[in-house]
Amino acid sequence: MLRKWDNFRKEAKMKIKKRQIIAAALILALGTAVFLNYNHSKPEAKKTNGAVSSESTVNLGDAQFVNGTSVSEQKDDKDYFAAVKTKRKTAHDESFEIQKKIIDDKNADEKAKKQASDTLTELSNAVKAENDTQALITAKIKKECAVFINNNKVQVVVGKDILNENTILKIQEIVTNQTGISAKNITIIELNS
């Protein structure tokens, strides 16, 4: 009877050990799968003196061009840049109109008119700097981009699969030369899908 009891205990311990080993292996496999999934799907960022971020995903089944971009990526890039330029132009036009109304208002005092005039001059200079910088970057990288200048900081948005160290340096050089803003205040963002 004692022998049966000892055999039963050994078998029970073996079953428990086997179950624990199997459970540990499954937990380890699950943890590895989660890590690999996160590692392969997380956005990757390239850093230089200025901040740069990049995210990309692939639409399976899209036609690929020789330069490696798909039909939908090119369409998305064009749509994005067209929408940004339209919104920016609308915002600039609204700002110009507000300042012009203040300047043209016969009831406004001279101090308000002077401030509106100064703001209008600053806005004109910022718009010119954005447009000039954007045109030069577009000419240099041969791809469309959008430039935003605000509070002594510059954000440059470029299309997918454009950024590399050389391109980043070219963009930073153009922005610094055109605006006088240092590289640490320049953010270069690569479009994601």
C-alpha positions as CSV (number, residue, x, y, z in Angstrom):
1,M,0.0,0.0,0.0
2,L,2.8,2.4,0.9
3,R,4.5,1.6,-2.4
4,K,1.3,2.5,-4.4
5,W,1.1,5.7,-2.5
6,D,4.8,6.6,-3.3
7,N,4.2,5.7,-7.0
8,F,1.1,7.9,-7.0
9,R,2.9,10.8,-5.5
10,K,5.8,10.5,-8.0
11,E,3.3,10.4,-10.9
12,A,1.4,13.4,-9.5
13,K,4.7,15.3,-9.1
14,M,5.7,14.4,-12.7
15,K,2.4,15.5,-14.1
16,I,2.6,18.8,-12.2
17,K,6.2,19.4,-13.3
18,K,5.2,18.6,-16.9
19,R,2.3,21.0,-16.7
20,Q,4.5,23.7,-15.2
21,I,7.1,23.2,-17.9
22,I,4.5,23.3,-20.7
23,A,2.8,26.4,-19.1
24,A,6.2,28.1,-18.8
25,A,7.1,27.2,-22.4
26,L,3.7,28.6,-23.7
27,I,4.2,31.8,-21.7
28,L,7.7,32.2,-23.1
29,A,6.5,31.6,-26.6
30,L,3.6,34.1,-26.2
31,G,6.0,36.7,-24.7
32,T,8.4,36.2,-27.7
33,A,5.5,36.6,-30.2
34,V,4.4,39.8,-28.5
35,F,7.9,41.2,-28.5
36,L,8.5,40.4,-32.1
37,N,5.1,41.8,-33.2
38,Y,5.8,45.0,-31.3
39,N,9.4,45.2,-32.6
40,H,8.3,44.8,-36.2
41,S,5.3,47.1,-36.0
42,K,6.6,50.0,-33.9
43,P,7.4,53.3,-35.7
44,E,11.1,53.9,-36.2
45,A,12.6,57.3,-35.8
46,K,15.8,58.6,-37.2
47,K,17.5,61.3,-35.1
48,T,20.0,64.0,-36.0
49,N,20.5,67.5,-34.5
50,G,16.8,68.2,-35.3
51,A,14.0,65.8,-34.5
52,V,13.0,63.4,-37.3
53,S,10.3,60.8,-37.2
54,S,9.3,58.2,-39.7
55,E,6.5,55.7,-39.9
56,S,5.7,53.5,-42.8
57,T,3.4,50.6,-43.6
58,V,2.9,48.6,-46.7
59,N,-0.4,48.1,-48.6
60,L,-0.1,44.6,-49.9
61,G,-1.1,44.3,-53.5
62,D,-0.2,47.9,-54.5
63,A,1.7,48.3,-57.8
64,Q,5.4,49.2,-57.2
65,F,7.2,51.7,-59.3
66,V,10.9,51.5,-60.0
67,N,11.7,54.0,-57.2
68,G,9.9,51.7,-54.7
69,T,6.8,53.7,-54.0
70,S,3.3,52.4,-54.6
71,V,0.4,53.9,-56.5
72,S,-1.6,54.6,-53.3
73,E,1.5,56.1,-51.5
74,Q,2.0,58.6,-54.4
75,K,-1.6,59.5,-54.4
76,D,-1.7,59.9,-50.6
77,D,1.4,62.1,-50.7
78,K,-0.1,64.4,-53.4
79,D,-3.4,64.5,-51.5
80,Y,-1.7,65.4,-48.3
81,F,0.5,68.1,-49.7
82,A,-2.4,69.6,-51.7
83,A,-4.6,69.7,-48.6
84,V,-1.8,71.2,-46.5
85,K,-1.2,73.9,-49.0
86,T,-4.9,74.8,-49.3
87,K,-5.3,74.9,-45.5
88,R,-2.2,77.0,-45.0
89,K,-3.2,79.4,-47.7
90,T,-6.7,79.8,-46.2
91,A,-5.2,80.4,-42.7
92,H,-2.7,83.0,-44.1
93,D,-5.5,84.7,-46.0
94,E,-7.7,84.9,-42.9
95,S,-4.9,86.3,-40.9
96,F,-4.1,88.9,-43.6
97,E,-7.8,89.9,-43.7
98,I,-8.1,90.3,-39.9
99,Q,-5.0,92.6,-39.9
100,K,-6.2,94.6,-42.9
101,K,-9.6,95.2,-41.3
102,I,-7.9,96.6,-38.2
103,I,-5.6,98.8,-40.3
104,D,-8.6,100.0,-42.4
105,D,-10.9,100.5,-39.4
106,K,-11.5,104.2,-38.9
107,N,-12.5,103.7,-35.3
108,A,-9.3,101.8,-34.4
109,D,-6.7,103.8,-32.5
110,E,-3.2,104.4,-33.9
111,K,-1.6,101.9,-31.5
112,A,-3.8,99.0,-32.7
113,K,-3.2,100.0,-36.4
114,K,0.5,100.1,-35.8
115,Q,0.4,96.7,-34.1
116,A,-1.7,95.2,-36.9
117,S,0.7,96.7,-39.5
118,D,3.7,95.1,-37.7
119,T,1.8,91.8,-37.5
120,L,1.0,92.0,-41.2
121,T,4.7,92.6,-42.0
122,E,5.8,89.7,-39.8
123,L,3.2,87.4,-41.4
124,S,4.3,88.4,-44.9
125,N,7.9,87.7,-44.0
126,A,6.9,84.3,-42.5
127,V,4.9,83.4,-45.6
128,K,7.7,84.4,-47.9
129,A,10.3,82.4,-45.8
130,E,8.0,79.3,-45.8
131,N,7.5,79.5,-49.6
132,D,11.1,80.2,-50.4
133,T,12.3,77.4,-48.1
134,Q,9.8,75.0,-49.4
135,A,10.7,75.8,-53.1
136,L,14.4,75.3,-52.4
137,I,13.9,72.0,-50.5
138,T,11.6,70.7,-53.3
139,A,14.2,71.6,-55.9
140,K,17.0,70.0,-53.9
141,I,15.3,66.7,-52.9
142,K,13.2,66.5,-56.1
143,K,10.1,65.6,-54.1
144,E,7.2,67.7,-52.7
145,C,7.4,69.0,-49.2
146,A,5.6,71.3,-46.8
147,V,7.4,73.9,-44.5
148,F,5.8,75.4,-41.4
149,I,7.5,78.2,-39.5
150,N,6.1,79.2,-36.2
151,N,7.7,80.7,-33.0
152,N,11.3,80.4,-34.2
153,K,10.8,76.7,-35.0
154,V,10.5,75.0,-38.4
155,Q,8.7,71.8,-39.3
156,V,9.4,70.2,-42.7
157,V,7.2,67.4,-43.9
158,V,8.5,65.2,-46.7
159,G,7.1,62.3,-48.6
160,K,7.6,58.6,-47.8
161,D,11.0,56.9,-48.2
162,I,12.9,60.1,-48.8
163,L,14.9,60.6,-45.6
164,N,18.5,59.6,-45.3
165,E,21.4,61.3,-43.6
166,N,22.4,63.2,-46.8
167,T,18.8,64.5,-47.4
168,I,18.4,65.5,-43.7
169,L,21.6,67.5,-43.9
170,K,20.5,69.2,-47.2
171,I,17.1,70.1,-45.6
172,Q,18.7,71.5,-42.5
173,E,21.2,73.5,-44.4
174,I,18.5,75.1,-46.6
175,V,16.2,75.9,-43.6
176,T,19.1,77.4,-41.6
177,N,20.3,79.5,-44.5
178,Q,16.8,80.8,-45.4
179,T,15.4,81.4,-41.9
180,G,18.4,81.7,-39.6
181,I,16.9,79.1,-37.3
182,S,19.3,76.6,-35.8
183,A,19.2,72.9,-36.6
184,K,18.1,72.0,-33.0
185,N,14.8,73.9,-33.8
186,I,14.2,72.1,-37.1
187,T,11.9,69.0,-37.1
188,I,11.9,66.9,-40.3
189,I,8.9,64.5,-40.5
190,E,8.5,61.8,-43.1
191,L,4.9,61.0,-44.1
192,N,3.4,57.8,-42.9
193,S,0.5,56.0,-44.5
